[in-house]
Amino acid sequence: MKIFLKVVQDSIKRCEKVLQKVNDEIDTDYLALKLEVTMEVIELLESPTPKTLKKIKEQEDKLFDLRNKQDLYERKFHLQHKNYTKLLDKKHNLERELDQYKSLQYYHPFS
């Protein structure tokens, strides 16, 4: 009877060890799954919502429009500056011609 009791106790201990291993594996799998789900939730929380995406798109569109306007104004400014420079050159040329004409008149008043 003692031997039978010992065999049963040993069997119970082996079963408890196996059961503990299975429980550990289940706990490990559960924790891994819980971690995976938590990471997915974090990713979802960090990702922008459709409303946020719409606002970002609107801001990008406004920024694009502003850059286009800025480019247009810069081109206009450069054109105006170029035209202004041309007009200044014409003015200086005309003043020189006028000075030459006056000097010719001064030196040759009766010509």
Phi and psi restraints in degrees (value plus and minus 20) as a CYANA .aco file:
   2 LYS   PHI     -83.2   -43.2
   2 LYS   PSI     -58.9   -18.9
   3 ILE   PHI     -85.8   -45.8
   3 ILE   PSI     -63.9   -23.9
   4 PHE   PHI     -80.9   -40.9
   4 PHE   PSI     -62.1   -22.1
   5 LEU   PHI     -82.6   -42.6
   5 LEU   PSI     -61.4   -21.4
   6 LYS   PHI     -85.3   -45.3
   6 LYS   PSI     -62.6   -22.6
   7 VAL   PHI     -82.7   -42.7
   7 VAL   PSI     -62.9   -22.9
   8 VAL   PHI     -84.8   -44.8
   8 VAL   PSI     -62.5   -22.5
   9 GLN   PHI     -83.8   -43.8
   9 GLN   PSI     -61.9   -21.9
  10 ASP   PHI     -82.9   -42.9
  10 ASP   PSI     -61.6   -21.6
  11 SER   PHI     -83.2   -43.2
  11 SER   PSI     -61.4   -21.4
  12 ILE   PHI     -83.5   -43.5
  12 ILE   PSI     -62.5   -22.5
  13 LYS   PHI     -82.7   -42.7
  13 LYS   PSI     -64.0   -24.0
  14 ARG   PHI     -82.9   -42.9
  14 ARG   PSI     -62.1   -22.1
  15 CYS   PHI     -83.5   -43.5
  15 CYS   PSI     -60.4   -20.4
  16 GLU   PHI     -83.9   -43.9
  16 GLU   PSI     -60.4   -20.4
  17 LYS   PHI     -82.9   -42.9
  17 LYS   PSI     -66.0   -26.0
  18 VAL   PHI     -82.6   -42.6
  18 VAL   PSI     -63.5   -23.5
  19 LEU   PHI     -82.1   -42.1
  19 LEU   PSI     -59.5   -19.5
  20 GLN   PHI     -84.7   -44.7
  20 GLN   PSI     -61.8   -21.8
  21 LYS   PHI     -81.5   -41.5
  21 LYS   PSI     -64.4   -24.4
  22 VAL   PHI     -82.6   -42.6
  22 VAL   PSI     -63.1   -23.1
  23 ASN   PHI     -82.6   -42.6
  23 ASN   PSI     -60.8   -20.8
  24 ASP   PHI     -82.7   -42.7
  24 ASP   PSI     -63.2   -23.2
  25 GLU   PHI     -83.1   -43.1
  25 GLU   PSI     -61.9   -21.9
  26 ILE   PHI     -83.1   -43.1
  26 ILE   PSI     -64.1   -24.1
  27 ASP   PHI     -81.5   -41.5
  27 ASP   PSI     -62.6   -22.6
  28 THR   PHI     -83.0   -43.0
  28 THR   PSI     -66.2   -26.2
  29 ASP   PHI     -81.7   -41.7
  29 ASP   PSI     -61.1   -21.1
  30 TYR   PHI     -83.5   -43.5
  30 TYR   PSI     -65.3   -25.3
  31 LEU   PHI     -84.7   -44.7
  31 LEU   PSI     -58.9   -18.9
  32 ALA   PHI     -84.4   -44.4
  32 ALA   PSI     -63.9   -23.9
  33 LEU   PHI     -84.8   -44.8
  33 LEU   PSI     -61.4   -21.4
  34 LYS   PHI     -83.2   -43.2
  34 LYS   PSI     -61.3   -21.3
  35 LEU   PHI     -83.2   -43.2
  35 LEU   PSI     -63.7   -23.7
  36 GLU   PHI     -81.4   -41.4
  36 GLU   PSI     -65.4   -25.4
  37 VAL   PHI     -84.7   -44.7
  37 VAL   PSI     -61.1   -21.1
  38 THR   PHI     -81.3   -41.3
  38 THR   PSI     -62.8   -22.8
  39 MET   PHI     -83.4   -43.4
  39 MET   PSI     -60.3   -20.3
  40 GLU   PHI     -83.8   -43.8
  40 GLU   PSI     -60.5   -20.5
  41 VAL   PHI     -84.1   -44.1
  41 VAL   PSI     -62.3   -22.3
  42 ILE   PHI     -81.7   -41.7
  42 ILE   PSI     -63.7   -23.7
  43 GLU   PHI     -81.4   -41.4
  43 GLU   PSI     -61.7   -21.7
  44 LEU   PHI     -85.6   -45.6
  44 LEU   PSI     -59.2   -19.2
  45 LEU   PHI     -88.6   -48.6
  45 LEU   PSI     -53.0   -13.0
  46 GLU   PHI    -100.1   -60.1
  46 GLU   PSI     -43.9    -3.9
  47 SER   PHI     -94.6   -54.6
  47 SER   PSI     125.7   165.7
  48 PRO   PHI     -91.0   -51.0
  48 PRO   PSI     128.8   168.8
  49 THR   PHI    -101.8   -61.8
  49 THR   PSI     145.0   185.0
  50 PRO   PHI     -77.6   -37.6
  50 PRO   PSI     -55.9   -15.9
  51 LYS   PHI     -84.7   -44.7
  51 LYS   PSI     -63.4   -23.4
  52 THR   PHI     -85.1   -45.1
  52 THR   PSI     -61.9   -21.9
  53 LEU   PHI     -81.0   -41.0
  53 LEU   PSI     -58.8   -18.8
  54 LYS   PHI     -84.1   -44.1
  54 LYS   PSI     -63.7   -23.7
  55 LYS   PHI     -83.7   -43.7
  55 LYS   PSI     -61.7   -21.7
  56 ILE   PHI     -81.9   -41.9
  56 ILE   PSI     -63.2   -23.2
  57 LYS   PHI     -82.0   -42.0
  57 LYS   PSI     -63.1   -23.1
  58 GLU   PHI     -82.4   -42.4
  58 GLU   PSI     -62.3   -22.3
  59 GLN   PHI     -85.1   -45.1
  59 GLN   PSI     -60.2   -20.2
  60 GLU   PHI     -84.3   -44.3
  60 GLU   PSI     -59.4   -19.4
  61 ASP   PHI     -84.2   -44.2
  61 ASP   PSI     -63.4   -23.4
  62 LYS   PHI     -82.1   -42.1
  62 LYS   PSI     -63.5   -23.5
  63 LEU   PHI     -82.4   -42.4
  63 LEU   PSI     -61.1   -21.1
  64 PHE   PHI     -81.9   -41.9
  64 PHE   PSI     -65.0   -25.0
  65 ASP   PHI     -81.8   -41.8
  65 ASP   PSI     -62.8   -22.8
  66 LEU   PHI     -83.5   -43.5
  66 LEU   PSI     -60.1   -20.1
  67 ARG   PHI     -85.0   -45.0
  67 ARG   PSI     -60.1   -20.1
  68 ASN   PHI     -82.8   -42.8
  68 ASN   PSI     -63.2   -23.2
  69 LYS   PHI     -82.7   -42.7
  69 LYS   PSI     -62.5   -22.5
  70 GLN   PHI     -81.2   -41.2
  70 GLN   PSI     -64.4   -24.4
  71 ASP   PHI     -80.4   -40.4
  71 ASP   PSI     -63.5   -23.5
  72 LEU   PHI     -81.3   -41.3
  72 LEU   PSI     -66.7   -26.7
  73 TYR   PHI     -84.4   -44.4
  73 TYR   PSI     -58.1   -18.1
  74 GLU   PHI     -84.4   -44.4
  74 GLU   PSI     -61.3   -21.3
  75 ARG   PHI     -84.1   -44.1
  75 ARG   PSI     -62.5   -22.5
  76 LYS   PHI     -81.5   -41.5
  76 LYS   PSI     -63.5   -23.5
  77 PHE   PHI     -80.8   -40.8
  77 PHE   PSI     -65.1   -25.1
  78 HIS   PHI     -84.1   -44.1
  78 HIS   PSI     -59.9   -19.9
  79 LEU   PHI     -84.6   -44.6
  79 LEU   PSI     -64.2   -24.2
  80 GLN   PHI     -84.2   -44.2
  80 GLN   PSI     -60.8   -20.8
  81 HIS   PHI     -83.2   -43.2
  81 HIS   PSI     -62.0   -22.0
  82 LYS   PHI     -83.0   -43.0
  82 LYS   PSI     -65.4   -25.4
  83 ASN   PHI     -83.1   -43.1
  83 ASN   PSI     -60.7   -20.7
  84 TYR   PHI     -82.1   -42.1
  84 TYR   PSI     -62.9   -22.9
  85 THR   PHI     -83.0   -43.0
  85 THR   PSI     -62.3   -22.3
  86 LYS   PHI     -82.3   -42.3
  86 LYS   PSI     -63.5   -23.5
  87 LEU   PHI     -84.2   -44.2
  87 LEU   PSI     -59.4   -19.4
  88 LEU   PHI     -82.6   -42.6
  88 LEU   PSI     -62.8   -22.8
  89 ASP   PHI     -81.0   -41.0
  89 ASP   PSI     -63.7   -23.7
  90 LYS   PHI     -81.3   -41.3
  90 LYS   PSI     -63.2   -23.2
  91 LYS   PHI     -80.1   -40.1
  91 LYS   PSI     -66.8   -26.8
  92 HIS   PHI     -83.5   -43.5
  92 HIS   PSI     -60.9   -20.9
  93 ASN   PHI     -83.3   -43.3
  93 ASN   PSI     -63.6   -23.6
  94 LEU   PHI     -85.2   -45.2
  94 LEU   PSI     -59.0   -19.0
  95 GLU   PHI     -83.9   -43.9
  95 GLU   PSI     -60.7   -20.7
  96 ARG   PHI     -83.5   -43.5
  96 ARG   PSI     -63.9   -23.9
  97 GLU   PHI     -81.5   -41.5
  97 GLU   PSI     -61.6   -21.6
  98 LEU   PHI     -83.6   -43.6
  98 LEU   PSI     -63.5   -23.5
  99 ASP   PHI     -81.4   -41.4
  99 ASP   PSI     -61.3   -21.3
 100 GLN   PHI     -84.3   -44.3
 100 GLN   PSI     -62.4   -22.4
 101 TYR   PHI     -83.2   -43.2
 101 TYR   PSI     -64.0   -24.0
 102 LYS   PHI     -83.1   -43.1
 102 LYS   PSI     -61.7   -21.7
 103 SER   PHI     -85.1   -45.1
 103 SER   PSI     -57.5   -17.5
 104 LEU   PHI     -84.6   -44.6
 104 LEU   PSI     -61.4   -21.4
 105 GLN   PHI     -86.6   -46.6
 105 GLN   PSI     -59.1   -19.1
 106 TYR   PHI     -86.4   -46.4
 106 TYR   PSI     -62.7   -22.7
 107 TYR   PHI     -99.7   -59.7
 107 TYR   PSI     -46.1    -6.1
 108 HIS   PHI    -149.1  -109.1
 108 HIS   PSI      53.0    93.0
 109 PRO   PHI     -86.5   -46.5
 109 PRO   PSI     -45.6    -5.6
 110 PHE   PHI    -123.6   -83.6
 110 PHE   PSI     -12.5    27.5
